[in-house]
C-alpha cells in the first residue's frame, strides 16, 4: 500500500501526480509543482502545470499531517515533482531535516533530478543535500543518442548527461537512470540502443530502469505519430533494441524493467546475469515469430495511453 493514499485526503494534502514505480511504498511529499523544463516531445506529465515552488509552510503542513498518521511507519519518502533540486539547497536541506525529525524510522529519501540541474549545482551543494539525507536520485537519460536527445528536446547532450550523473555519484548519491525503449521509433532504434549503452557505460549507475515508449495524448510525439511523422517501433524492434543495449552494457548496475509499459520482464545484475537476460529476450523474439497471442499481449501495452 502506498502510504498516504487512503488516510491523507487529497483536498488537504498535495500529492505529487507522478512517482517512479520503485517508490510505490514511499510517502509522497510535494515540494514543487510541475517541471522546470517541460519541453520534452515525448512527455505529457506536467504539460498543464506552470512550474512553481510550494510555500515552505504548506510543505511543512503536509509533512506534519503525514506524521500525525504515519510517524512510526514511514521508511522512505519520495519528493516531487519533477526536479526538486531546482530549489535552493538550504531550503531543500531544511525539508530533509524536518522529514528525519518527524519520521524516526526514515531510511531513504529520493527525488527526480535533471542532469542539467545536477551540473548547475556545486559539488558542495550536492554533498550538503546528501548529508541532509537525500539518498537516491532518479535521472531521466532516456537515450544516449545525440540526435535523438536533440530531436526530443531533452535539453541535455550526451556529455552533459554523463557529467551530471557522475557528479551525483561523486556527491555520494545512489543513482537510478531511466531509459526509454522505442524512443528512436523504427528508424533510429539501433543507434539509440548502442549510444545509450555507451553513455550508461560512462556513468555506471547503481540502477538502470527501462520503460517503453507508448506515446501519450498531449505530447508532441503522439501528434507526430498520428500525423505519420514518427513511426513507432514494432514489437520486434523494441526487443532487438533492448538486446543490442544489454549486449553492449559494460556496467556493474542492477537492470530493471519495472514499468507497466514494458513488453517483457528483463531483470538482473550486470554483468553476471547478462546471458540469462539475453536468453529471455531471444525467447520472446522467437515466440513473436510463431504466435499472434504474444503480439496481442504486447498490443495491450500499446493501448496504455492514460499513464
Ligand atoms: S521528461 Fe522530465 S524533464 Fe522532460 S518534460 Fe517531462 S518531466 Fe520535464
py3Dmol code that shows the C-alpha trace and the ligand (Angstrom):
import py3Dmol

protein = """\
ATOM      1  CA  UNK A   1       0.000   0.000   0.000  1.00  0.00           C
ATOM      2  CA  UNK A   2       1.298   3.445  -0.873  1.00  0.00           C
ATOM      3  CA  UNK A   3       1.487   5.326   2.393  1.00  0.00           C
ATOM      4  CA  UNK A   4      -0.883   8.241   2.395  1.00  0.00           C
ATOM      5  CA  UNK A   5      -3.317   7.299  -0.336  1.00  0.00           C
ATOM      6  CA  UNK A   6      -6.009   6.001   1.996  1.00  0.00           C
ATOM      7  CA  UNK A   7      -5.866   8.212   5.032  1.00  0.00           C
ATOM      8  CA  UNK A   8      -4.440  11.510   3.779  1.00  0.00           C
ATOM      9  CA  UNK A   9      -7.191  13.427   1.981  1.00  0.00           C
ATOM     10  CA  UNK A  10      -6.270  14.754  -1.481  1.00  0.00           C
ATOM     11  CA  UNK A  11      -8.092  18.042  -0.813  1.00  0.00           C
ATOM     12  CA  UNK A  12      -5.958  18.861   2.182  1.00  0.00           C
ATOM     13  CA  UNK A  13      -2.723  17.156   1.126  1.00  0.00           C
ATOM     14  CA  UNK A  14      -0.935  17.961  -2.119  1.00  0.00           C
ATOM     15  CA  UNK A  15       0.186  14.666  -3.711  1.00  0.00           C
ATOM     16  CA  UNK A  16       2.809  14.667  -6.472  1.00  0.00           C
ATOM     17  CA  UNK A  17       0.945  13.300  -9.522  1.00  0.00           C
ATOM     18  CA  UNK A  18       3.883  11.087 -10.604  1.00  0.00           C
ATOM     19  CA  UNK A  19       6.440   8.922  -8.878  1.00  0.00           C
ATOM     20  CA  UNK A  20       8.794   6.137 -10.009  1.00  0.00           C
ATOM     21  CA  UNK A  21       7.356   2.602  -9.671  1.00  0.00           C
ATOM     22  CA  UNK A  22      10.040   1.825  -7.101  1.00  0.00           C
ATOM     23  CA  UNK A  23       8.522   4.476  -4.823  1.00  0.00           C
ATOM     24  CA  UNK A  24       5.159   2.704  -4.567  1.00  0.00           C
ATOM     25  CA  UNK A  25       5.550   2.294  -0.804  1.00  0.00           C
ATOM     26  CA  UNK A  26       7.036   5.706  -0.132  1.00  0.00           C
ATOM     27  CA  UNK A  27       5.362   8.669   1.456  1.00  0.00           C
ATOM     28  CA  UNK A  28       4.929  11.250  -1.306  1.00  0.00           C
ATOM     29  CA  UNK A  29       5.846  14.825  -0.399  1.00  0.00           C
ATOM     30  CA  UNK A  30       5.292  17.615  -2.908  1.00  0.00           C
ATOM     31  CA  UNK A  31       7.865  20.390  -2.710  1.00  0.00           C
ATOM     32  CA  UNK A  32       7.387  21.849  -6.197  1.00  0.00           C
ATOM     33  CA  UNK A  33       4.665  21.623  -8.825  1.00  0.00           C
ATOM     34  CA  UNK A  34       5.403  20.804 -12.437  1.00  0.00           C
ATOM     35  CA  UNK A  35       8.631  20.629 -14.410  1.00  0.00           C
ATOM     36  CA  UNK A  36      11.249  23.361 -14.734  1.00  0.00           C
ATOM     37  CA  UNK A  37      11.868  22.246 -18.334  1.00  0.00           C
ATOM     38  CA  UNK A  38       8.545  20.887 -19.617  1.00  0.00           C
ATOM     39  CA  UNK A  39       9.676  20.694 -23.252  1.00  0.00           C
ATOM     40  CA  UNK A  40      10.429  17.026 -23.969  1.00  0.00           C
ATOM     41  CA  UNK A  41       8.396  15.976 -27.005  1.00  0.00           C
ATOM     42  CA  UNK A  42       7.502  12.547 -25.605  1.00  0.00           C
ATOM     43  CA  UNK A  43       6.306  13.805 -22.214  1.00  0.00           C
ATOM     44  CA  UNK A  44       2.835  14.961 -21.233  1.00  0.00           C
ATOM     45  CA  UNK A  45       3.255  14.589 -17.483  1.00  0.00           C
ATOM     46  CA  UNK A  46       3.244  18.202 -16.376  1.00  0.00           C
ATOM     47  CA  UNK A  47       2.104  19.956 -19.554  1.00  0.00           C
ATOM     48  CA  UNK A  48      -0.865  21.593 -17.832  1.00  0.00           C
ATOM     49  CA  UNK A  49       1.225  22.990 -14.978  1.00  0.00           C
ATOM     50  CA  UNK A  50       3.372  26.072 -14.694  1.00  0.00           C
ATOM     51  CA  UNK A  51       6.380  25.270 -12.544  1.00  0.00           C
ATOM     52  CA  UNK A  52       6.204  26.674  -9.027  1.00  0.00           C
ATOM     53  CA  UNK A  53       7.836  26.188  -5.675  1.00  0.00           C
ATOM     54  CA  UNK A  54       5.256  25.375  -2.999  1.00  0.00           C
ATOM     55  CA  UNK A  55       5.311  27.728   0.015  1.00  0.00           C
ATOM     56  CA  UNK A  56       7.521  26.294   2.762  1.00  0.00           C
ATOM     57  CA  UNK A  57       4.669  26.460   5.300  1.00  0.00           C
ATOM     58  CA  UNK A  58       2.412  24.354   3.013  1.00  0.00           C
ATOM     59  CA  UNK A  59       5.091  21.684   2.614  1.00  0.00           C
ATOM     60  CA  UNK A  60       5.639  21.705   6.353  1.00  0.00           C
ATOM     61  CA  UNK A  61       1.886  21.345   6.983  1.00  0.00           C
ATOM     62  CA  UNK A  62       1.751  18.303   4.660  1.00  0.00           C
ATOM     63  CA  UNK A  63       4.706  16.676   6.412  1.00  0.00           C
ATOM     64  CA  UNK A  64       3.108  17.237   9.814  1.00  0.00           C
ATOM     65  CA  UNK A  65      -0.245  15.870   8.563  1.00  0.00           C
ATOM     66  CA  UNK A  66       1.502  12.716   7.326  1.00  0.00           C
ATOM     67  CA  UNK A  67       3.478  12.435  10.559  1.00  0.00           C
ATOM     68  CA  UNK A  68       0.287  12.594  12.611  1.00  0.00           C
ATOM     69  CA  UNK A  69      -0.848   9.413  10.822  1.00  0.00           C
ATOM     70  CA  UNK A  70       2.319   7.542   9.950  1.00  0.00           C
ATOM     71  CA  UNK A  71       5.130   8.786  12.150  1.00  0.00           C
ATOM     72  CA  UNK A  72       6.481   5.340  13.031  1.00  0.00           C
ATOM     73  CA  UNK A  73       5.734   3.663   9.678  1.00  0.00           C
ATOM     74  CA  UNK A  74       7.471   5.819   7.122  1.00  0.00           C
ATOM     75  CA  UNK A  75      10.767   4.326   5.956  1.00  0.00           C
ATOM     76  CA  UNK A  76      11.028   6.029   2.587  1.00  0.00           C
ATOM     77  CA  UNK A  77       9.931   9.353   1.117  1.00  0.00           C
ATOM     78  CA  UNK A  78       9.739  10.483  -2.493  1.00  0.00           C
ATOM     79  CA  UNK A  79       9.944  14.249  -3.031  1.00  0.00           C
ATOM     80  CA  UNK A  80       8.036  15.590  -6.070  1.00  0.00           C
ATOM     81  CA  UNK A  81       7.534  16.919  -8.630  1.00  0.00           C
ATOM     82  CA  UNK A  82       9.973  16.528 -11.493  1.00  0.00           C
ATOM     83  CA  UNK A  83      13.083  18.408 -10.403  1.00  0.00           C
ATOM     84  CA  UNK A  84      13.132  19.199  -6.685  1.00  0.00           C
ATOM     85  CA  UNK A  85      16.834  20.017  -6.749  1.00  0.00           C
ATOM     86  CA  UNK A  86      15.995  23.184  -8.634  1.00  0.00           C
ATOM     87  CA  UNK A  87      15.063  24.904  -5.361  1.00  0.00           C
ATOM     88  CA  UNK A  88      17.670  26.464  -3.096  1.00  0.00           C
ATOM     89  CA  UNK A  89      19.943  23.920  -1.432  1.00  0.00           C
ATOM     90  CA  UNK A  90      19.321  25.362   2.052  1.00  0.00           C
ATOM     91  CA  UNK A  91      15.534  25.150   1.551  1.00  0.00           C
ATOM     92  CA  UNK A  92      15.645  21.524   0.432  1.00  0.00           C
ATOM     93  CA  UNK A  93      18.060  20.675   3.257  1.00  0.00           C
ATOM     94  CA  UNK A  94      15.585  22.220   5.751  1.00  0.00           C
ATOM     95  CA  UNK A  95      12.800  19.991   4.373  1.00  0.00           C
ATOM     96  CA  UNK A  96      15.061  16.931   4.648  1.00  0.00           C
ATOM     97  CA  UNK A  97      15.889  17.826   8.249  1.00  0.00           C
ATOM     98  CA  UNK A  98      12.205  18.110   9.045  1.00  0.00           C
ATOM     99  CA  UNK A  99      11.466  14.731   7.441  1.00  0.00           C
ATOM    100  CA  UNK A 100      14.114  12.955   9.507  1.00  0.00           C
ATOM    101  CA  UNK A 101      12.936  14.753  12.650  1.00  0.00           C
ATOM    102  CA  UNK A 102       9.307  13.620  12.380  1.00  0.00           C
ATOM    103  CA  UNK A 103       9.814  10.142  10.870  1.00  0.00           C
ATOM    104  CA  UNK A 104      12.248   8.326  13.193  1.00  0.00           C
ATOM    105  CA  UNK A 105      12.363   5.153  11.039  1.00  0.00           C
ATOM    106  CA  UNK A 106      13.144   7.048   7.819  1.00  0.00           C
ATOM    107  CA  UNK A 107      15.922   5.364   5.817  1.00  0.00           C
ATOM    108  CA  UNK A 108      15.602   6.657   2.264  1.00  0.00           C
ATOM    109  CA  UNK A 109      14.597   9.943   0.625  1.00  0.00           C
ATOM    110  CA  UNK A 110      14.604  10.183  -3.162  1.00  0.00           C
ATOM    111  CA  UNK A 111      13.788  12.688  -5.882  1.00  0.00           C
ATOM    112  CA  UNK A 112      13.760  13.096  -9.636  1.00  0.00           C
ATOM    113  CA  UNK A 113      16.625  15.281 -10.871  1.00  0.00           C
ATOM    114  CA  UNK A 114      17.549  16.674 -14.278  1.00  0.00           C
ATOM    115  CA  UNK A 115      21.154  16.117 -15.355  1.00  0.00           C
ATOM    116  CA  UNK A 116      21.413  19.811 -16.243  1.00  0.00           C
ATOM    117  CA  UNK A 117      20.330  20.795 -12.730  1.00  0.00           C
ATOM    118  CA  UNK A 118      22.933  18.457 -11.252  1.00  0.00           C
ATOM    119  CA  UNK A 119      25.522  20.205 -13.400  1.00  0.00           C
ATOM    120  CA  UNK A 120      24.423  23.627 -12.215  1.00  0.00           C
ATOM    121  CA  UNK A 121      24.567  22.733  -8.513  1.00  0.00           C
ATOM    122  CA  UNK A 122      28.014  22.865  -6.979  1.00  0.00           C
ATOM    123  CA  UNK A 123      29.522  19.627  -5.697  1.00  0.00           C
ATOM    124  CA  UNK A 124      29.423  21.141  -2.210  1.00  0.00           C
ATOM    125  CA  UNK A 125      25.685  21.774  -2.512  1.00  0.00           C
ATOM    126  CA  UNK A 126      25.061  18.229  -3.683  1.00  0.00           C
ATOM    127  CA  UNK A 127      27.142  16.869  -0.798  1.00  0.00           C
ATOM    128  CA  UNK A 128      25.182  19.048   1.608  1.00  0.00           C
ATOM    129  CA  UNK A 129      21.916  17.539   0.354  1.00  0.00           C
ATOM    130  CA  UNK A 130      23.345  14.050   0.576  1.00  0.00           C
ATOM    131  CA  UNK A 131      24.434  14.713   4.158  1.00  0.00           C
ATOM    132  CA  UNK A 132      20.997  16.078   4.988  1.00  0.00           C
ATOM    133  CA  UNK A 133      19.601  12.675   3.998  1.00  0.00           C
ATOM    134  CA  UNK A 134      18.657  12.818   0.318  1.00  0.00           C
ATOM    135  CA  UNK A 135      19.816   9.340  -0.631  1.00  0.00           C
ATOM    136  CA  UNK A 136      18.788   8.469  -4.188  1.00  0.00           C
ATOM    137  CA  UNK A 137      18.257  10.434  -7.394  1.00  0.00           C
ATOM    138  CA  UNK A 138      16.143   9.299 -10.357  1.00  0.00           C
ATOM    139  CA  UNK A 139      17.512  10.795 -13.577  1.00  0.00           C
ATOM    140  CA  UNK A 140      15.817  10.540 -16.980  1.00  0.00           C
ATOM    141  CA  UNK A 141      18.528   9.831 -19.539  1.00  0.00           C
ATOM    142  CA  UNK A 142      16.003   8.334 -22.000  1.00  0.00           C
ATOM    143  CA  UNK A 143      18.681   7.964 -24.700  1.00  0.00           C
ATOM    144  CA  UNK A 144      22.404   8.426 -25.157  1.00  0.00           C
ATOM    145  CA  UNK A 145      21.987   9.265 -28.843  1.00  0.00           C
ATOM    146  CA  UNK A 146      22.864  12.916 -29.511  1.00  0.00           C
ATOM    147  CA  UNK A 147      20.471  13.317 -32.443  1.00  0.00           C
ATOM    148  CA  UNK A 148      17.595  11.830 -30.505  1.00  0.00           C
ATOM    149  CA  UNK A 149      18.261  13.938 -27.412  1.00  0.00           C
ATOM    150  CA  UNK A 150      18.102  16.996 -29.641  1.00  0.00           C
ATOM    151  CA  UNK A 151      15.036  15.845 -31.598  1.00  0.00           C
ATOM    152  CA  UNK A 152      13.086  15.087 -28.439  1.00  0.00           C
ATOM    153  CA  UNK A 153      14.223  18.392 -26.859  1.00  0.00           C
ATOM    154  CA  UNK A 154      15.505  16.647 -23.768  1.00  0.00           C
ATOM    155  CA  UNK A 155      17.630  19.706 -23.077  1.00  0.00           C
ATOM    156  CA  UNK A 156      20.968  17.968 -22.479  1.00  0.00           C
ATOM    157  CA  UNK A 157      23.720  16.477 -24.629  1.00  0.00           C
ATOM    158  CA  UNK A 158      25.201  13.023 -24.006  1.00  0.00           C
ATOM    159  CA  UNK A 159      28.245  14.743 -22.469  1.00  0.00           C
ATOM    160  CA  UNK A 160      26.042  16.731 -20.088  1.00  0.00           C
ATOM    161  CA  UNK A 161      24.117  13.606 -19.135  1.00  0.00           C
ATOM    162  CA  UNK A 162      27.359  11.828 -18.279  1.00  0.00           C
ATOM    163  CA  UNK A 163      28.792  14.790 -16.375  1.00  0.00           C
ATOM    164  CA  UNK A 164      25.610  15.442 -14.363  1.00  0.00           C
ATOM    165  CA  UNK A 165      25.183  11.793 -13.424  1.00  0.00           C
ATOM    166  CA  UNK A 166      28.837  11.329 -12.493  1.00  0.00           C
ATOM    167  CA  UNK A 167      28.672  14.394 -10.311  1.00  0.00           C
ATOM    168  CA  UNK A 168      25.697  12.928  -8.444  1.00  0.00           C
ATOM    169  CA  UNK A 169      27.668   9.731  -7.850  1.00  0.00           C
ATOM    170  CA  UNK A 170      30.690  11.706  -6.714  1.00  0.00           C
ATOM    171  CA  UNK A 171      28.485  13.505  -4.184  1.00  0.00           C
ATOM    172  CA  UNK A 172      27.517  10.101  -2.778  1.00  0.00           C
ATOM    173  CA  UNK A 173      24.017   9.585  -4.188  1.00  0.00           C
ATOM    174  CA  UNK A 174      22.584   6.288  -5.293  1.00  0.00           C
ATOM    175  CA  UNK A 175      21.771   6.844  -8.924  1.00  0.00           C
ATOM    176  CA  UNK A 176      18.814   5.440 -10.806  1.00  0.00           C
ATOM    177  CA  UNK A 177      18.901   6.180 -14.551  1.00  0.00           C
ATOM    178  CA  UNK A 178      15.887   5.787 -16.837  1.00  0.00           C
ATOM    179  CA  UNK A 179      15.974   4.654 -20.459  1.00  0.00           C
ATOM    180  CA  UNK A 180      13.033   4.939 -22.834  1.00  0.00           C
ATOM    181  CA  UNK A 181      12.945   1.940 -25.171  1.00  0.00           C
ATOM    182  CA  UNK A 182      11.449   2.713 -28.561  1.00  0.00           C
ATOM    183  CA  UNK A 183      12.247   6.437 -28.366  1.00  0.00           C
ATOM    184  CA  UNK A 184      14.018   6.297 -31.755  1.00  0.00           C
ATOM    185  CA  UNK A 185      10.994   4.686 -33.401  1.00  0.00           C
ATOM    186  CA  UNK A 186      11.686   2.262 -36.258  1.00  0.00           C
ATOM    187  CA  UNK A 187      14.405   4.366 -37.820  1.00  0.00           C
ATOM    188  CA  UNK A 188      16.796   5.255 -35.003  1.00  0.00           C
ATOM    189  CA  UNK A 189      16.392   2.127 -32.906  1.00  0.00           C
ATOM    190  CA  UNK A 190      19.848   0.581 -33.326  1.00  0.00           C
ATOM    191  CA  UNK A 191      21.686   3.884 -32.855  1.00  0.00           C
ATOM    192  CA  UNK A 192      19.532   4.627 -29.798  1.00  0.00           C
ATOM    193  CA  UNK A 193      20.465   1.254 -28.274  1.00  0.00           C
ATOM    194  CA  UNK A 194      24.201   1.483 -28.974  1.00  0.00           C
ATOM    195  CA  UNK A 195      24.631   5.100 -27.905  1.00  0.00           C
ATOM    196  CA  UNK A 196      22.539   4.624 -24.770  1.00  0.00           C
ATOM    197  CA  UNK A 197      24.729   1.698 -23.744  1.00  0.00           C
ATOM    198  CA  UNK A 198      27.826   3.820 -24.399  1.00  0.00           C
ATOM    199  CA  UNK A 199      26.573   6.649 -22.172  1.00  0.00           C
ATOM    200  CA  UNK A 200      25.480   4.256 -19.426  1.00  0.00           C
ATOM    201  CA  UNK A 201      28.934   2.644 -19.547  1.00  0.00           C
ATOM    202  CA  UNK A 202      30.474   6.013 -18.749  1.00  0.00           C
ATOM    203  CA  UNK A 203      28.077   6.607 -15.861  1.00  0.00           C
ATOM    204  CA  UNK A 204      27.856   3.084 -14.401  1.00  0.00           C
ATOM    205  CA  UNK A 205      24.747   3.972 -12.362  1.00  0.00           C
ATOM    206  CA  UNK A 206      23.527   1.869  -9.448  1.00  0.00           C
ATOM    207  CA  UNK A 207      20.256   1.168 -11.280  1.00  0.00           C
ATOM    208  CA  UNK A 208      19.261   1.173 -14.942  1.00  0.00           C
ATOM    209  CA  UNK A 209      15.494   1.242 -15.309  1.00  0.00           C
ATOM    210  CA  UNK A 210      13.785   0.793 -18.655  1.00  0.00           C
ATOM    211  CA  UNK A 211      10.359   1.913 -19.772  1.00  0.00           C
ATOM    212  CA  UNK A 212       8.887   1.501 -23.251  1.00  0.00           C
ATOM    213  CA  UNK A 213       7.582   4.433 -25.247  1.00  0.00           C
ATOM    214  CA  UNK A 214       3.805   4.380 -25.517  1.00  0.00           C
ATOM    215  CA  UNK A 215       3.142   7.883 -26.882  1.00  0.00           C
ATOM    216  CA  UNK A 216       0.725   9.758 -24.657  1.00  0.00           C
ATOM    217  CA  UNK A 217      -2.035  12.100 -25.835  1.00  0.00           C
ATOM    218  CA  UNK A 218      -0.992  15.640 -25.025  1.00  0.00           C
ATOM    219  CA  UNK A 219       2.618  15.053 -26.091  1.00  0.00           C
ATOM    220  CA  UNK A 220       4.154  16.301 -29.343  1.00  0.00           C
ATOM    221  CA  UNK A 221       5.364  12.828 -30.180  1.00  0.00           C
ATOM    222  CA  UNK A 222       1.827  11.470 -30.011  1.00  0.00           C
ATOM    223  CA  UNK A 223       0.684  14.118 -32.509  1.00  0.00           C
ATOM    224  CA  UNK A 224       3.685  13.330 -34.732  1.00  0.00           C
ATOM    225  CA  UNK A 225       2.799   9.638 -34.639  1.00  0.00           C
ATOM    226  CA  UNK A 226      -0.818  10.359 -35.559  1.00  0.00           C
ATOM    227  CA  UNK A 227       0.353  12.571 -38.437  1.00  0.00           C
ATOM    228  CA  UNK A 228       2.686   9.815 -39.694  1.00  0.00           C
ATOM    229  CA  UNK A 229       5.829  11.827 -38.980  1.00  0.00           C
ATOM    230  CA  UNK A 230       7.002   9.398 -36.258  1.00  0.00           C
ATOM    231  CA  UNK A 231       6.929   5.653 -36.877  1.00  0.00           C
ATOM    232  CA  UNK A 232       6.519   3.802 -33.612  1.00  0.00           C
ATOM    233  CA  UNK A 233       8.951   0.917 -33.187  1.00  0.00           C
ATOM    234  CA  UNK A 234       7.419  -2.519 -33.748  1.00  0.00           C
ATOM    235  CA  UNK A 235       7.382  -5.134 -31.008  1.00  0.00           C
ATOM    236  CA  UNK A 236      10.256  -6.958 -32.716  1.00  0.00           C
ATOM    237  CA  UNK A 237      12.275  -3.750 -32.997  1.00  0.00           C
ATOM    238  CA  UNK A 238      11.878  -2.913 -29.303  1.00  0.00           C
ATOM    239  CA  UNK A 239      13.065  -6.393 -28.318  1.00  0.00           C
ATOM    240  CA  UNK A 240      16.010  -6.182 -30.733  1.00  0.00           C
ATOM    241  CA  UNK A 241      16.845  -2.729 -29.390  1.00  0.00           C
ATOM    242  CA  UNK A 242      16.897  -3.985 -25.818  1.00  0.00           C
ATOM    243  CA  UNK A 243      19.123  -6.889 -26.900  1.00  0.00           C
ATOM    244  CA  UNK A 244      21.655  -4.536 -28.503  1.00  0.00           C
ATOM    245  CA  UNK A 245      21.695  -2.369 -25.399  1.00  0.00           C
ATOM    246  CA  UNK A 246      22.118  -5.237 -22.928  1.00  0.00           C
ATOM    247  CA  UNK A 247      24.831  -6.800 -25.122  1.00  0.00           C
ATOM    248  CA  UNK A 248      26.789  -3.547 -25.144  1.00  0.00           C
ATOM    249  CA  UNK A 249      26.463  -2.619 -21.491  1.00  0.00           C
ATOM    250  CA  UNK A 250      29.701  -2.736 -19.562  1.00  0.00           C
ATOM    251  CA  UNK A 251      28.408  -1.706 -16.138  1.00  0.00           C
ATOM    252  CA  UNK A 252      28.017  -3.008 -12.610  1.00  0.00           C
ATOM    253  CA  UNK A 253      24.369  -1.943 -12.342  1.00  0.00           C
ATOM    254  CA  UNK A 254      21.081  -3.551 -11.409  1.00  0.00           C
ATOM    255  CA  UNK A 255      18.985  -3.617 -14.613  1.00  0.00           C
ATOM    256  CA  UNK A 256      15.242  -3.452 -14.051  1.00  0.00           C
ATOM    257  CA  UNK A 257      12.132  -3.471 -16.250  1.00  0.00           C
ATOM    258  CA  UNK A 258       9.882  -2.189 -13.503  1.00  0.00           C
ATOM    259  CA  UNK A 259       7.329  -0.283 -15.558  1.00  0.00           C
ATOM    260  CA  UNK A 260       3.921  -1.339 -16.836  1.00  0.00           C
ATOM    261  CA  UNK A 261       4.762  -0.191 -20.376  1.00  0.00           C
ATOM    262  CA  UNK A 262       7.458  -2.809 -20.897  1.00  0.00           C
ATOM    263  CA  UNK A 263       6.612  -5.743 -23.156  1.00  0.00           C
ATOM    264  CA  UNK A 264       8.739  -8.284 -21.326  1.00  0.00           C
ATOM    265  CA  UNK A 265      10.424  -8.506 -17.924  1.00  0.00           C
ATOM    266  CA  UNK A 266      14.201  -8.283 -18.321  1.00  0.00           C
ATOM    267  CA  UNK A 267      15.827  -8.024 -14.922  1.00  0.00           C
ATOM    268  CA  UNK A 268      19.204  -8.824 -13.483  1.00  0.00           C
ATOM    269  CA  UNK A 269      22.511  -7.598 -12.233  1.00  0.00           C
ATOM    270  CA  UNK A 270      25.125  -6.823 -14.821  1.00  0.00           C
ATOM    271  CA  UNK A 271      27.464  -8.190 -15.887  1.00  0.00           C
ATOM    272  CA  UNK A 272      26.716 -11.537 -14.205  1.00  0.00           C
ATOM    273  CA  UNK A 273      23.130 -12.002 -15.410  1.00  0.00           C
ATOM    274  CA  UNK A 274      23.700 -10.840 -18.987  1.00  0.00           C
ATOM    275  CA  UNK A 275      23.399 -14.252 -20.632  1.00  0.00           C
ATOM    276  CA  UNK A 276      20.139 -15.043 -18.828  1.00  0.00           C
ATOM    277  CA  UNK A 277      18.760 -11.630 -19.792  1.00  0.00           C
ATOM    278  CA  UNK A 278      19.712 -12.101 -23.452  1.00  0.00           C
ATOM    279  CA  UNK A 279      18.183 -15.580 -23.444  1.00  0.00           C
ATOM    280  CA  UNK A 280      14.906 -14.144 -22.118  1.00  0.00           C
ATOM    281  CA  UNK A 281      14.850 -11.540 -24.909  1.00  0.00           C
ATOM    282  CA  UNK A 282      15.715 -14.135 -27.581  1.00  0.00           C
ATOM    283  CA  UNK A 283      12.997 -16.490 -26.405  1.00  0.00           C
ATOM    284  CA  UNK A 284      10.358 -13.763 -26.675  1.00  0.00           C
ATOM    285  CA  UNK A 285      11.712 -12.667 -30.071  1.00  0.00           C
ATOM    286  CA  UNK A 286      11.417 -16.250 -31.353  1.00  0.00           C
ATOM    287  CA  UNK A 287       7.920 -16.597 -29.880  1.00  0.00           C
ATOM    288  CA  UNK A 288       6.855 -13.386 -31.630  1.00  0.00           C
ATOM    289  CA  UNK A 289       7.574 -15.031 -34.983  1.00  0.00           C
ATOM    290  CA  UNK A 290       5.338 -18.014 -34.250  1.00  0.00           C
ATOM    291  CA  UNK A 291       2.422 -16.777 -32.205  1.00  0.00           C
ATOM    292  CA  UNK A 292      -0.051 -13.958 -32.556  1.00  0.00           C
ATOM    293  CA  UNK A 293      -1.030 -14.319 -28.882  1.00  0.00           C
ATOM    294  CA  UNK A 294       2.198 -12.606 -27.830  1.00  0.00           C
ATOM    295  CA  UNK A 295       1.578  -9.738 -30.264  1.00  0.00           C
ATOM    296  CA  UNK A 296      -1.899  -9.412 -28.790  1.00  0.00           C
ATOM    297  CA  UNK A 297      -0.459  -9.290 -25.285  1.00  0.00           C
ATOM    298  CA  UNK A 298       2.067  -6.641 -26.295  1.00  0.00           C
ATOM    299  CA  UNK A 299      -0.668  -4.682 -28.109  1.00  0.00           C
ATOM    300  CA  UNK A 300      -2.430  -4.241 -24.797  1.00  0.00           C
ATOM    301  CA  UNK A 301       0.667  -2.297 -23.649  1.00  0.00           C
ATOM    302  CA  UNK A 302       0.385  -0.177 -26.801  1.00  0.00           C
ATOM    303  CA  UNK A 303      -3.053   0.810 -25.606  1.00  0.00           C
ATOM    304  CA  UNK A 304      -1.695   2.323 -22.382  1.00  0.00           C
ATOM    305  CA  UNK A 305      -2.426   5.922 -23.257  1.00  0.00           C
ATOM    306  CA  UNK A 306      -3.581   7.214 -19.891  1.00  0.00           C
ATOM    307  CA  UNK A 307      -0.349   6.956 -17.948  1.00  0.00           C
TER     308      UNK A 307
END
"""
ligand_1 = """\
8
LIG
S 10.605 14.141 -19.350
Fe 11.150 15.056 -17.384
S 12.363 16.883 -17.956
Fe 11.221 16.267 -19.793
S 9.349 17.488 -19.723
Fe 8.885 15.502 -18.759
S 9.217 15.827 -16.589
Fe 10.207 17.517 -17.666
"""
view = py3Dmol.view(width=600, height=400)
view.addModel(protein, "pdb")
view.setStyle({"model": 0}, {"cartoon": {"style": "trace"}})
view.addModel(ligand_1, "xyz")
view.setStyle({"model": 1}, {"stick": {}})
view.zoomTo()
view.show()
